[in-house]
Amino acid sequence: MIVIMKPGALPRERDAVIAVVKGYGMDVHVSEGQECTIIGIIGDTSKVDRERLEILPAVDRVMKVQEPYKKASRKFHPDNTVVDIQGVKFGSKRIVVIAGPCSVESLEQVTLIAQRVCSAGASMIRGGAYKPRTSPYSFQGLEETGLEYLKAAKRKSGLPVVSEIVSSRFLDSFIQNVDLIQIGARNMQNFDLLKEVGKTGKPVLLKRGPSSTIEEMLMSAEYILAGGNPNIILCERGIRTFENYTRFTLDLSAIPAIKRLSHLPVVVDPSHSSGMAWMVADLSRAAIAAGADGIMIEVHNDPANALCDGRQSITPDMFEELMPSLKAIASVVGREI
């Protein structure tokens, strides 16, 4: 349930409504929009006397929210959320480009890639230090050493770091060493991890699970929001369908759908969705045209010898060639890179 205040409602009038709501034992989420203030009521709203709220002079109307997610709902928070990571703003007019290797393999490798993508216009460097793999015999990442290499690459390039966490055991290290904590598709419904990350306030990139609906992804975001962390960026990275030509099927329709349902920014991962380097450029351009707030691209200096996902990684040269077309499409849809 939400209470929509009249335009120009005073703080004391807002506080009066909050007092009534809390009198029912409910919690509230206040969203100060450009045109009006919305008070979201969290809890079992069957206890709330709707008419008692509607007769308050500063209340415009009271509405029920049918979606199971509340804080992630655009009804609770009409204005777009902007997540600011050291000046890199997701959800603003500027589209954020994240680039880097699937896995950190050496200091030289990640530093070289960071410098190349930075010079081409990327805003953040990504790299996996802990790698959840399908096979226990596959390369599992350099772990803590990988995080140290990412920090070194940040010092050389100036780019904030994105890396995936696989367990809450590593949370303290990620808080210290990573600027944007990625929760991968396999962990989208790891609710214990979501709760722990929700307590930190640290920006989170939440990837959609391969068999998850949009509502399920928003419910996962709700876990983080409910913990008190508002800094969430959603990521569409392809879903499992009957088609097996590509690694997954990139659901571009999820971008406008999420933006209609939620206030959270959305980025797209064209590399994991296709699994093919030659598709990355076209899917990146399509994602920007569809309204994505960011793109996350896998870039490797030697894809043929990559320890992880070389088939879907483009080279720094290919990344440099791609960026001008992304900027051109961004300008057409009223955005910029």
Phi and psi restraints in degrees (value plus and minus 20) as a CYANA .aco file:
   2 ILE   PHI    -148.4  -108.4
   2 ILE   PSI     127.4   167.4
   3 VAL   PHI    -131.4   -91.4
   3 VAL   PSI      98.8   138.8
   4 ILE   PHI    -118.5   -78.5
   4 ILE   PSI      97.6   137.6
   5 MET   PHI    -100.1   -60.1
   5 MET   PSI     134.4   174.4
   6 LYS   PHI     -89.6   -49.6
   6 LYS   PSI     128.1   168.1
   7 PRO   PHI     -76.5   -36.5
   7 PRO   PSI     115.1   155.1
   8 GLY   PHI      65.2   105.2
   8 GLY   PSI     -13.4    26.6
   9 ALA   PHI     -80.7   -40.7
   9 ALA   PSI     118.8   158.8
  10 LEU   PHI    -101.6   -61.6
  10 LEU   PSI     136.0   176.0
  11 PRO   PHI     -74.8   -34.8
  11 PRO   PSI     -59.4   -19.4
  12 ARG   PHI     -87.4   -47.4
  12 ARG   PSI     -51.3   -11.3
  13 GLU   PHI     -91.6   -51.6
  13 GLU   PSI     -58.4   -18.4
  14 ARG   PHI     -81.7   -41.7
  14 ARG   PSI     -65.3   -25.3
  15 ASP   PHI     -84.0   -44.0
  15 ASP   PSI     -51.4   -11.4
  16 ALA   PHI     -85.7   -45.7
  16 ALA   PSI     -59.9   -19.9
  17 VAL   PHI     -85.8   -45.8
  17 VAL   PSI     -64.2   -24.2
  18 ILE   PHI     -80.0   -40.0
  18 ILE   PSI     -59.5   -19.5
  19 ALA   PHI     -82.7   -42.7
  19 ALA   PSI     -60.8   -20.8
  20 VAL   PHI     -84.1   -44.1
  20 VAL   PSI     -64.6   -24.6
  21 VAL   PHI     -83.3   -43.3
  21 VAL   PSI     -65.1   -25.1
  22 LYS   PHI     -87.8   -47.8
  22 LYS   PSI     -43.2    -3.2
  23 GLY   PHI     -84.2   -44.2
  23 GLY   PSI     -43.3    -3.3
  24 TYR   PHI    -106.9   -66.9
  24 TYR   PSI     -18.0    22.0
  25 GLY   PHI      62.8   102.8
  25 GLY   PSI      -3.3    36.7
  26 MET   PHI    -113.5   -73.5
  26 MET   PSI     137.2   177.2
  27 ASP   PHI    -117.9   -77.9
  27 ASP   PSI     142.2   182.2
  28 VAL   PHI    -150.5  -110.5
  28 VAL   PSI     134.3   174.3
  29 HIS   PHI    -148.8  -108.8
  29 HIS   PSI      97.1   137.1
  30 VAL   PHI    -119.7   -79.7
  30 VAL   PSI     107.7   147.7
  31 SER   PHI    -138.1   -98.1
  31 SER   PSI      94.3   134.3
  32 GLU   PHI    -110.4   -70.4
  32 GLU   PSI      76.6   116.6
  33 GLY   PHI    -104.3   -64.3
  33 GLY   PSI     155.5   195.5
  34 GLN   PHI     -89.8   -49.8
  34 GLN   PSI     -52.3   -12.3
  35 GLU   PHI    -124.2   -84.2
  35 GLU   PSI     -50.7   -10.7
  36 CYS   PHI    -178.4  -138.4
  36 CYS   PSI     149.3   189.3
  37 THR   PHI    -122.2   -82.2
  37 THR   PSI     116.5   156.5
  38 ILE   PHI    -138.9   -98.9
  38 ILE   PSI     110.1   150.1
  39 ILE   PHI    -128.0   -88.0
  39 ILE   PSI      93.3   133.3
  40 GLY   PHI    -108.6   -68.6
  40 GLY   PSI     112.9   152.9
  41 ILE   PHI    -120.1   -80.1
  41 ILE   PSI     103.5   143.5
  42 ILE   PHI    -133.7   -93.7
  42 ILE   PSI     106.0   146.0
  43 GLY   PHI     113.0   153.0
  43 GLY   PSI    -183.5  -143.5
  44 ASP   PHI     -99.7   -59.7
  44 ASP   PSI      73.5   113.5
  45 THR   PHI     -95.4   -55.4
  45 THR   PSI     -22.1    17.9
  46 SER   PHI     -84.4   -44.4
  46 SER   PSI     -39.2     0.8
  47 LYS   PHI     -99.8   -59.8
  47 LYS   PSI     -35.1     4.9
  48 VAL   PHI    -105.6   -65.6
  48 VAL   PSI     111.6   151.6
  49 ASP   PHI    -104.6   -64.6
  49 ASP   PSI      82.5   122.5
  50 ARG   PHI     -80.8   -40.8
  50 ARG   PSI     -60.2   -20.2
  51 GLU   PHI     -85.2   -45.2
  51 GLU   PSI     -55.0   -15.0
  52 ARG   PHI     -82.7   -42.7
  52 ARG   PSI     -54.1   -14.1
  53 LEU   PHI     -95.3   -55.3
  53 LEU   PSI     -61.2   -21.2
  54 GLU   PHI     -87.6   -47.6
  54 GLU   PSI     -42.6    -2.6
  55 ILE   PHI    -103.9   -63.9
  55 ILE   PSI     -29.0    11.0
  56 LEU   PHI     -86.5   -46.5
  56 LEU   PSI     115.3   155.3
  57 PRO   PHI     -80.9   -40.9
  57 PRO   PSI     -49.8    -9.8
  58 ALA   PHI    -112.5   -72.5
  58 ALA   PSI     -19.6    20.4
  59 VAL   PHI    -109.1   -69.1
  59 VAL   PSI     106.6   146.6
  60 ASP   PHI    -101.3   -61.3
  60 ASP   PSI     -72.8   -32.8
  61 ARG   PHI    -183.3  -143.3
  61 ARG   PSI     142.8   182.8
  62 VAL   PHI    -140.1  -100.1
  62 VAL   PSI     110.1   150.1
  63 MET   PHI    -148.4  -108.4
  63 MET   PSI     127.0   167.0
  64 LYS   PHI    -105.3   -65.3
  64 LYS   PSI     123.0   163.0
  65 VAL   PHI    -126.0   -86.0
  65 VAL   PSI      96.8   136.8
  66 GLN   PHI    -101.7   -61.7
  66 GLN   PSI     -46.6    -6.6
  67 GLU   PHI     -85.0   -45.0
  67 GLU   PSI     124.0   164.0
  68 PRO   PHI     -90.7   -50.7
  68 PRO   PSI     -41.5    -1.5
  69 TYR   PHI    -111.4   -71.4
  69 TYR   PSI     115.8   155.8
  70 LYS   PHI    -129.8   -89.8
  70 LYS   PSI     -82.1   -42.1
  71 LYS   PHI     -86.4   -46.4
  71 LYS   PSI     -45.5    -5.5
  72 ALA   PHI    -102.1   -62.1
  72 ALA   PSI     -30.1     9.9
  73 SER   PHI     -96.4   -56.4
  73 SER   PSI     122.0   162.0
  74 ARG   PHI     -88.2   -48.2
  74 ARG   PSI     -43.1    -3.1
  75 LYS   PHI     -85.9   -45.9
  75 LYS   PSI     -55.7   -15.7
  76 PHE   PHI     -95.0   -55.0
  76 PHE   PSI     -49.7    -9.7
  77 HIS   PHI    -161.5  -121.5
  77 HIS   PSI      62.9   102.9
  78 PRO   PHI     -82.6   -42.6
  78 PRO   PSI     -54.5   -14.5
  79 ASP   PHI    -102.7   -62.7
  79 ASP   PSI     129.5   169.5
  80 ASN   PHI     -82.4   -42.4
  80 ASN   PSI     116.5   156.5
  81 THR   PHI     -97.6   -57.6
  81 THR   PSI     115.5   155.5
  82 VAL   PHI    -133.4   -93.4
  82 VAL   PSI     100.5   140.5
  83 VAL   PHI    -120.1   -80.1
  83 VAL   PSI      96.2   136.2
  84 ASP   PHI    -122.1   -82.1
  84 ASP   PSI      98.0   138.0
  85 ILE   PHI    -139.2   -99.2
  85 ILE   PSI      74.3   114.3
  86 GLN   PHI      33.2    73.2
  86 GLN   PSI      24.3    64.3
  87 GLY   PHI      70.2   110.2
  87 GLY   PSI     -31.0     9.0
  88 VAL   PHI    -109.5   -69.5
  88 VAL   PSI      94.2   134.2
  89 LYS   PHI    -130.3   -90.3
  89 LYS   PSI      94.3   134.3
  90 PHE   PHI    -107.5   -67.5
  90 PHE   PSI     109.9   149.9
  91 GLY   PHI      79.1   119.1
  91 GLY   PSI     -17.2    22.8
  92 SER   PHI    -116.5   -76.5
  92 SER   PSI    -189.8  -149.8
  93 LYS   PHI     -85.9   -45.9
  93 LYS   PSI     -51.1   -11.1
  94 ARG   PHI    -100.9   -60.9
  94 ARG   PSI     110.2   150.2
  95 ILE   PHI    -104.9   -64.9
  95 ILE   PSI     111.1   151.1
  96 VAL   PHI    -111.8   -71.8
  96 VAL   PSI     111.2   151.2
  97 VAL   PHI    -130.1   -90.1
  97 VAL   PSI      99.9   139.9
  98 ILE   PHI    -125.5   -85.5
  98 ILE   PSI     114.8   154.8
  99 ALA   PHI    -167.3  -127.3
  99 ALA   PSI     131.6   171.6
 100 GLY   PHI     135.9   175.9
 100 GLY   PSI     157.4   197.4
 101 PRO   PHI     -95.0   -55.0
 101 PRO   PSI     132.5   172.5
 102 CYS   PHI     -78.9   -38.9
 102 CYS   PSI     -61.5   -21.5
 103 SER   PHI    -153.2  -113.2
 103 SER   PSI     117.2   157.2
 104 VAL   PHI     -94.2   -54.2
 104 VAL   PSI     102.1   142.1
 105 GLU   PHI    -129.4   -89.4
 105 GLU   PSI     -50.3   -10.3
 106 SER   PHI    -181.7  -141.7
 106 SER   PSI     144.3   184.3
 107 LEU   PHI     -83.4   -43.4
 107 LEU   PSI     -63.4   -23.4
 108 GLU   PHI     -83.3   -43.3
 108 GLU   PSI     -62.2   -22.2
 109 GLN   PHI     -82.6   -42.6
 109 GLN   PSI     -72.7   -32.7
 110 VAL   PHI     -91.4   -51.4
 110 VAL   PSI     -51.6   -11.6
 111 THR   PHI     -88.4   -48.4
 111 THR   PSI     -64.3   -24.3
 112 LEU   PHI     -79.1   -39.1
 112 LEU   PSI     -67.9   -27.9
 113 ILE   PHI     -84.9   -44.9
 113 ILE   PSI     -61.3   -21.3
 114 ALA   PHI     -79.5   -39.5
 114 ALA   PSI     -63.8   -23.8
 115 GLN   PHI     -87.6   -47.6
 115 GLN   PSI     -58.8   -18.8
 116 ARG   PHI     -88.4   -48.4
 116 ARG   PSI     -66.2   -26.2
 117 VAL   PHI     -90.6   -50.6
 117 VAL   PSI     -50.6   -10.6
 118 CYS   PHI     -83.6   -43.6
 118 CYS   PSI     -66.5   -26.5
 119 SER   PHI     -85.4   -45.4
 119 SER   PSI     -44.7    -4.7
 120 ALA   PHI    -106.3   -66.3
 120 ALA   PSI     -31.0     9.0
 121 GLY   PHI      99.4   139.4
 121 GLY   PSI     -13.0    27.0
 122 ALA   PHI     -89.3   -49.3
 122 ALA   PSI     133.1   173.1
 123 SER   PHI    -125.3   -85.3
 123 SER   PSI     -39.6     0.4
 124 MET   PHI    -165.2  -125.2
 124 MET   PSI     133.8   173.8
 125 ILE   PHI    -127.2   -87.2
 125 ILE   PSI     112.0   152.0
 126 ARG   PHI    -130.8   -90.8
 126 ARG   PSI     133.1   173.1
 127 GLY   PHI    -194.5  -154.5
 127 GLY   PSI     118.1   158.1
 128 GLY   PHI    -109.7   -69.7
 128 GLY   PSI     104.2   144.2
 129 ALA   PHI    -119.2   -79.2
 129 ALA   PSI     -59.3   -19.3
 130 TYR   PHI    -130.3   -90.3
 130 TYR   PSI     103.2   143.2
 131 LYS   PHI    -136.2   -96.2
 131 LYS   PSI      87.8   127.8
 132 PRO   PHI     -96.1   -56.1
 132 PRO   PSI      93.3   133.3
 133 ARG   PHI    -134.4   -94.4
 133 ARG   PSI     134.0   174.0
 134 THR   PHI     -83.8   -43.8
 134 THR   PSI     -60.4   -20.4
 135 SER   PHI    -120.1   -80.1
 135 SER   PSI     115.4   155.4
 136 PRO   PHI     -89.1   -49.1
 136 PRO   PSI     -31.3     8.7
 137 TYR   PHI    -115.1   -75.1
 137 TYR   PSI     -25.3    14.7
 138 SER   PHI     -99.6   -59.6
 138 SER   PSI     142.4   182.4
 139 PHE   PHI     -77.3   -37.3
 139 PHE   PSI     105.3   145.3
 140 GLN   PHI    -120.8   -80.8
 140 GLN   PSI     -16.9    23.1
 141 GLY   PHI      78.8   118.8
 141 GLY   PSI     144.3   184.3
 142 LEU   PHI    -107.2   -67.2
 142 LEU   PSI     -23.2    16.8
 143 GLU   PHI      38.0    78.0
 143 GLU   PSI    -148.4  -108.4
 144 GLU   PHI     -80.1   -40.1
 144 GLU   PSI     -54.9   -14.9
 145 THR   PHI     -83.1   -43.1
 145 THR   PSI     -58.3   -18.3
 146 GLY   PHI     -81.6   -41.6
 146 GLY   PSI     -58.8   -18.8
 147 LEU   PHI     -85.2   -45.2
 147 LEU   PSI     -58.5   -18.5
 148 GLU   PHI     -84.2   -44.2
 148 GLU   PSI     -59.4   -19.4
 149 TYR   PHI     -85.7   -45.7
 149 TYR   PSI     -57.3   -17.3
 150 LEU   PHI     -84.8   -44.8
 150 LEU   PSI     -59.8   -19.8
 151 LYS   PHI     -82.0   -42.0
 151 LYS   PSI     -59.7   -19.7
 152 ALA   PHI     -85.8   -45.8
 152 ALA   PSI     -60.0   -20.0
 153 ALA   PHI     -84.5   -44.5
 153 ALA   PSI     -55.0   -15.0
 154 LYS   PHI     -84.3   -44.3
 154 LYS   PSI     -62.3   -22.3
 155 ARG   PHI     -82.7   -42.7
 155 ARG   PSI     -56.4   -16.4
 156 LYS   PHI     -95.3   -55.3
 156 LYS   PSI     -59.2   -19.2
 157 SER   PHI    -120.6   -80.6
 157 SER   PSI     -45.7    -5.7
 158 GLY   PHI      64.0   104.0
 158 GLY   PSI     -16.1    23.9
 159 LEU   PHI    -108.2   -68.2
 159 LEU   PSI     112.0   152.0
 160 PRO   PHI     -81.0   -41.0
 160 PRO   PSI     136.0   176.0
 161 VAL   PHI    -126.0   -86.0
 161 VAL   PSI     116.6   156.6
 162 VAL   PHI    -136.2   -96.2
 162 VAL   PSI     109.7   149.7
 163 SER   PHI    -171.5  -131.5
 163 SER   PSI     133.3   173.3
 164 GLU   PHI    -110.6   -70.6
 164 GLU   PSI     111.5   151.5
 165 ILE   PHI    -115.4   -75.4
 165 ILE   PSI     121.6   161.6
 166 VAL   PHI    -135.6   -95.6
 166 VAL   PSI     -31.2     8.8
 167 SER   PHI    -176.8  -136.8
 167 SER   PSI     126.6   166.6
 168 SER   PHI     -86.1   -46.1
 168 SER   PSI     -34.4     5.6
 169 ARG   PHI     -80.7   -40.7
 169 ARG   PSI     -46.9    -6.9
 170 PHE   PHI    -119.0   -79.0
 170 PHE   PSI     -11.7    28.3
 171 LEU   PHI     -81.8   -41.8
 171 LEU   PSI     -62.9   -22.9
 172 ASP   PHI     -79.1   -39.1
 172 ASP   PSI     -61.9   -21.9
 173 SER   PHI     -85.5   -45.5
 173 SER   PSI     -59.8   -19.8
 174 PHE   PHI     -88.7   -48.7
 174 PHE   PSI     -57.1   -17.1
 175 ILE   PHI     -80.9   -40.9
 175 ILE   PSI     -57.5   -17.5
 176 GLN   PHI     -98.5   -58.5
 176 GLN   PSI     -55.6   -15.6
 177 ASN   PHI    -130.2   -90.2
 177 ASN   PSI     -34.7     5.3
 178 VAL   PHI    -139.9   -99.9
 178 VAL   PSI     119.4   159.4
 179 ASP   PHI    -109.1   -69.1
 179 ASP   PSI     -51.7   -11.7
 180 LEU   PHI    -154.0  -114.0
 180 LEU   PSI      92.3   132.3
 181 ILE   PHI    -103.6   -63.6
 181 ILE   PSI     101.9   141.9
 182 GLN   PHI    -112.7   -72.7
 182 GLN   PSI     110.6   150.6
 183 ILE   PHI    -126.0   -86.0
 183 ILE   PSI      93.7   133.7
 184 GLY   PHI     -92.3   -52.3
 184 GLY   PSI     150.3   190.3
 185 ALA   PHI     -77.7   -37.7
 185 ALA   PSI     -58.0   -18.0
 186 ARG   PHI     -86.5   -46.5
 186 ARG   PSI     -44.0    -4.0
 187 ASN   PHI    -126.3   -86.3
 187 ASN   PSI      -9.3    30.7
 188 MET   PHI     -78.4   -38.4
 188 MET   PSI     -52.6   -12.6
 189 GLN   PHI    -131.2   -91.2
 189 GLN   PSI       7.3    47.3
 190 ASN   PHI    -103.7   -63.7
 190 ASN   PSI      64.9   104.9
 191 PHE   PHI     -85.8   -45.8
 191 PHE   PSI     -51.3   -11.3
 192 ASP   PHI     -83.4   -43.4
 192 ASP   PSI     -61.6   -21.6
 193 LEU   PHI     -86.3   -46.3
 193 LEU   PSI     -62.2   -22.2
 194 LEU   PHI     -80.2   -40.2
 194 LEU   PSI     -61.3   -21.3
 195 LYS   PHI     -83.3   -43.3
 195 LYS   PSI     -62.2   -22.2
 196 GLU   PHI     -86.5   -46.5
 196 GLU   PSI     -62.8   -22.8
 197 VAL   PHI     -86.0   -46.0
 197 VAL   PSI     -52.7   -12.7
 198 GLY   PHI     -84.0   -44.0
 198 GLY   PSI     -42.6    -2.6
 199 LYS   PHI    -102.1   -62.1
 199 LYS   PSI     -32.5     7.5
 200 THR   PHI    -107.9   -67.9
 200 THR   PSI     -52.8   -12.8
 201 GLY   PHI      60.9   100.9
 201 GLY   PSI     -24.5    15.5
 202 LYS   PHI     -93.3   -53.3
 202 LYS   PSI     116.6   156.6
 203 PRO   PHI     -75.2   -35.2
 203 PRO   PSI     119.7   159.7
 204 VAL   PHI    -147.5  -107.5
 204 VAL   PSI     113.8   153.8
 205 LEU   PHI    -124.4   -84.4
 205 LEU   PSI      90.2   130.2
 206 LEU   PHI    -122.4   -82.4
 206 LEU   PSI      95.5   135.5
 207 LYS   PHI    -108.5   -68.5
 207 LYS   PSI     124.1   164.1
 208 ARG   PHI     -92.3   -52.3
 208 ARG   PSI     115.2   155.2
 209 GLY   PHI     -87.3   -47.3
 209 GLY   PSI     132.9   172.9
 210 PRO   PHI     -84.9   -44.9
 210 PRO   PSI     -40.8    -0.8
 211 SER   PHI    -143.1  -103.1
 211 SER   PSI       4.6    44.6
 212 SER   PHI    -119.2   -79.2
 212 SER   PSI     124.7   164.7
 213 THR   PHI    -100.8   -60.8
 213 THR   PSI     147.9   187.9
 214 ILE   PHI     -82.3   -42.3
 214 ILE   PSI     -61.0   -21.0
 215 GLU   PHI     -82.3   -42.3
 215 GLU   PSI     -60.0   -20.0
 216 GLU   PHI     -84.4   -44.4
 216 GLU   PSI     -57.6   -17.6
 217 MET   PHI     -85.5   -45.5
 217 MET   PSI     -61.9   -21.9
 218 LEU   PHI     -87.2   -47.2
 218 LEU   PSI     -52.1   -12.1
 219 MET   PHI     -87.4   -47.4
 219 MET   PSI     -55.2   -15.2
 220 SER   PHI     -85.5   -45.5
 220 SER   PSI     -61.7   -21.7
 221 ALA   PHI     -81.2   -41.2
 221 ALA   PSI     -54.1   -14.1
 222 GLU   PHI     -81.8   -41.8
 222 GLU   PSI     -55.5   -15.5
 223 TYR   PHI     -79.2   -39.2
 223 TYR   PSI     -64.0   -24.0
 224 ILE   PHI     -89.0   -49.0
 224 ILE   PSI     -64.1   -24.1
 225 LEU   PHI     -82.6   -42.6
 225 LEU   PSI     -60.3   -20.3
 226 ALA   PHI     -85.0   -45.0
 226 ALA   PSI     -44.8    -4.8
 227 GLY   PHI     -97.9   -57.9
 227 GLY   PSI     -27.9    12.1
 228 GLY   PHI      85.3   125.3
 228 GLY   PSI     -15.4    24.6
 229 ASN   PHI    -121.6   -81.6
 229 ASN   PSI      89.4   129.4
 230 PRO   PHI    -108.5   -68.5
 230 PRO   PSI     -24.3    15.7
 231 ASN   PHI    -112.8   -72.8
 231 ASN   PSI      54.1    94.1
 232 ILE   PHI    -139.3   -99.3
 232 ILE   PSI     114.7   154.7
 233 ILE   PHI    -140.5  -100.5
 233 ILE   PSI     107.5   147.5
 234 LEU   PHI    -110.3   -70.3
 234 LEU   PSI     130.2   170.2
 235 CYS   PHI    -153.1  -113.1
 235 CYS   PSI      99.6   139.6
 236 GLU   PHI    -106.8   -66.8
 236 GLU   PSI     100.5   140.5
 237 ARG   PHI    -150.4  -110.4
 237 ARG   PSI       1.3    41.3
 238 GLY   PHI      75.0   115.0
 238 GLY   PSI     125.3   165.3
 239 ILE   PHI    -143.3  -103.3
 239 ILE   PSI     140.7   180.7
 240 ARG   PHI    -101.2   -61.2
 240 ARG   PSI     104.2   144.2
 241 THR   PHI    -149.3  -109.3
 241 THR   PSI    -193.5  -153.5
 242 PHE   PHI     -94.1   -54.1
 242 PHE   PSI     -33.9     6.1
 243 GLU   PHI     -95.8   -55.8
 243 GLU   PSI     109.3   149.3
 244 ASN   PHI    -138.3   -98.3
 244 ASN   PSI      -8.9    31.1
 245 TYR   PHI     -89.3   -49.3
 245 TYR   PSI     -62.9   -22.9
 246 THR   PHI    -118.9   -78.9
 246 THR   PSI     145.8   185.8
 247 ARG   PHI     -82.1   -42.1
 247 ARG   PSI     -66.8   -26.8
 248 PHE   PHI    -159.3  -119.3
 248 PHE   PSI     158.2   198.2
 249 THR   PHI    -127.1   -87.1
 249 THR   PSI      98.3   138.3
 250 LEU   PHI     -91.4   -51.4
 250 LEU   PSI     100.8   140.8
 251 ASP   PHI    -114.6   -74.6
 251 ASP   PSI      65.0   105.0
 252 LEU   PHI     -86.0   -46.0
 252 LEU   PSI     -47.2    -7.2
 253 SER   PHI     -85.6   -45.6
 253 SER   PSI     -38.6     1.4
 254 ALA   PHI     -85.9   -45.9
 254 ALA   PSI     -47.4    -7.4
 255 ILE   PHI     -83.9   -43.9
 255 ILE   PSI     -78.9   -38.9
 256 PRO   PHI     -86.4   -46.4
 256 PRO   PSI     -49.4    -9.4
 257 ALA   PHI     -84.8   -44.8
 257 ALA   PSI     -67.5   -27.5
 258 ILE   PHI     -83.2   -43.2
 258 ILE   PSI     -60.8   -20.8
 259 LYS   PHI     -86.1   -46.1
 259 LYS   PSI     -47.3    -7.3
 260 ARG   PHI     -95.9   -55.9
 260 ARG   PSI     -57.1   -17.1
 261 LEU   PHI    -105.9   -65.9
 261 LEU   PSI     -51.1   -11.1
 262 SER   PHI    -154.1  -114.1
 262 SER   PSI     140.9   180.9
 263 HIS   PHI    -114.9   -74.9
 263 HIS   PSI     -23.8    16.2
 264 LEU   PHI     -98.4   -58.4
 264 LEU   PSI     123.9   163.9
 265 PRO   PHI     -88.1   -48.1
 265 PRO   PSI     134.6   174.6
 266 VAL   PHI    -148.2  -108.2
 266 VAL   PSI     110.4   150.4
 267 VAL   PHI    -138.1   -98.1
 267 VAL   PSI     145.1   185.1
 268 VAL   PHI    -145.9  -105.9
 268 VAL   PSI     118.8   158.8
 269 ASP   PHI    -129.6   -89.6
 269 ASP   PSI      74.8   114.8
 270 PRO   PHI     -95.6   -55.6
 270 PRO   PSI     -36.5     3.5
 271 SER   PHI     -95.3   -55.3
 271 SER   PSI     -72.4   -32.4
 272 HIS   PHI     -89.5   -49.5
 272 HIS   PSI     -51.8   -11.8
 273 SER   PHI     -87.3   -47.3
 273 SER   PSI     -62.2   -22.2
 274 SER   PHI    -109.3   -69.3
 274 SER   PSI     -59.8   -19.8
 275 GLY   PHI      54.7    94.7
 275 GLY   PSI      -9.1    30.9
 276 MET   PHI    -155.6  -115.6
 276 MET   PSI     104.2   144.2
 277 ALA   PHI     -80.1   -40.1
 277 ALA   PSI     -56.2   -16.2
 278 TRP   PHI     -90.9   -50.9
 278 TRP   PSI     -33.3     6.7
 279 MET   PHI    -111.2   -71.2
 279 MET   PSI     -36.5     3.5
 280 VAL   PHI     -79.3   -39.3
 280 VAL   PSI     -63.7   -23.7
 281 ALA   PHI     -82.6   -42.6
 281 ALA   PSI     -68.1   -28.1
 282 ASP   PHI     -84.6   -44.6
 282 ASP   PSI     -61.6   -21.6
 283 LEU   PHI     -89.1   -49.1
 283 LEU   PSI     -53.3   -13.3
 284 SER   PHI     -84.4   -44.4
 284 SER   PSI     -65.1   -25.1
 285 ARG   PHI     -84.3   -44.3
 285 ARG   PSI     -60.3   -20.3
 286 ALA   PHI     -84.8   -44.8
 286 ALA   PSI     -58.4   -18.4
 287 ALA   PHI     -83.8   -43.8
 287 ALA   PSI     -62.0   -22.0
 288 ILE   PHI     -85.6   -45.6
 288 ILE   PSI     -61.3   -21.3
 289 ALA   PHI     -82.9   -42.9
 289 ALA   PSI     -49.9    -9.9
 290 ALA   PHI    -103.2   -63.2
 290 ALA   PSI     -25.8    14.2
 291 GLY   PHI      88.2   128.2
 291 GLY   PSI      -6.0    34.0
 292 ALA   PHI     -83.0   -43.0
 292 ALA   PSI     126.2   166.2
 293 ASP   PHI    -108.9   -68.9
 293 ASP   PSI     -27.6    12.4
 294 GLY   PHI    -190.4  -150.4
 294 GLY   PSI     144.4   184.4
 295 ILE   PHI    -150.7  -110.7
 295 ILE   PSI     118.7   158.7
 296 MET   PHI    -141.1  -101.1
 296 MET   PSI      94.0   134.0
 297 ILE   PHI    -138.4   -98.4
 297 ILE   PSI     116.1   156.1
 298 GLU   PHI    -105.4   -65.4
 298 GLU   PSI     104.6   144.6
 299 VAL   PHI    -146.1  -106.1
 299 VAL   PSI     108.5   148.5
 300 HIS   PHI    -155.0  -115.0
 300 HIS   PSI     119.7   159.7
 301 ASN   PHI     -94.3   -54.3
 301 ASN   PSI     -38.6     1.4
 302 ASP   PHI    -167.3  -127.3
 302 ASP   PSI      52.7    92.7
 303 PRO   PHI     -77.0   -37.0
 303 PRO   PSI     -53.8   -13.8
 304 ALA   PHI     -82.7   -42.7
 304 ALA   PSI     -45.7    -5.7
 305 ASN   PHI    -135.4   -95.4
 305 ASN   PSI      -2.6    37.4
 306 ALA   PHI     -85.0   -45.0
 306 ALA   PSI     125.6   165.6
 307 LEU   PHI     -99.9   -59.9
 307 LEU   PSI     -31.1     8.9
 308 CYS   PHI    -175.4  -135.4
 308 CYS   PSI     104.9   144.9
 309 ASP   PHI      36.4    76.4
 309 ASP   PSI      19.2    59.2
 310 GLY   PHI     -83.9   -43.9
 310 GLY   PSI     -49.1    -9.1
 311 ARG   PHI     -83.0   -43.0
 311 ARG   PSI     -48.8    -8.8
 312 GLN   PHI    -122.2   -82.2
 312 GLN   PSI     -16.9    23.1
 313 SER   PHI    -113.9   -73.9
 313 SER   PSI     115.6   155.6
 314 ILE   PHI    -114.8   -74.8
 314 ILE   PSI     141.5   181.5
 315 THR   PHI    -105.6   -65.6
 315 THR   PSI     143.6   183.6
 316 PRO   PHI     -76.4   -36.4
 316 PRO   PSI     -56.5   -16.5
 317 ASP   PHI     -82.9   -42.9
 317 ASP   PSI     -64.2   -24.2
 318 MET   PHI     -84.7   -44.7
 318 MET   PSI     -57.2   -17.2
 319 PHE   PHI     -83.6   -43.6
 319 PHE   PSI     -63.2   -23.2
 320 GLU   PHI     -82.2   -42.2
 320 GLU   PSI     -57.2   -17.2
 321 GLU   PHI     -90.7   -50.7
 321 GLU   PSI     -50.0   -10.0
 322 LEU   PHI     -94.9   -54.9
 322 LEU   PSI     -57.0   -17.0
 323 MET   PHI     -77.0   -37.0
 323 MET   PSI     -62.1   -22.1
 324 PRO   PHI     -79.2   -39.2
 324 PRO   PSI     -57.3   -17.3
 325 SER   PHI     -91.3   -51.3
 325 SER   PSI     -53.4   -13.4
 326 LEU   PHI     -85.0   -45.0
 326 LEU   PSI     -60.7   -20.7
 327 LYS   PHI     -84.6   -44.6
 327 LYS   PSI     -58.2   -18.2
 328 ALA   PHI     -85.2   -45.2
 328 ALA   PSI     -64.8   -24.8
 329 ILE   PHI     -87.2   -47.2
 329 ILE   PSI     -58.5   -18.5
 330 ALA   PHI     -77.7   -37.7
 330 ALA   PSI     -61.7   -21.7
 331 SER   PHI     -87.1   -47.1
 331 SER   PSI     -52.5   -12.5
 332 VAL   PHI     -86.1   -46.1
 332 VAL   PSI     -56.5   -16.5
 333 VAL   PHI    -115.5   -75.5
 333 VAL   PSI      -3.1    36.9
 334 GLY   PHI      58.2    98.2
 334 GLY   PSI       2.8    42.8
 335 ARG   PHI    -140.4  -100.4
 335 ARG   PSI    -197.2  -157.2
 336 GLU   PHI    -169.8  -129.8
 336 GLU   PSI     139.0   179.0
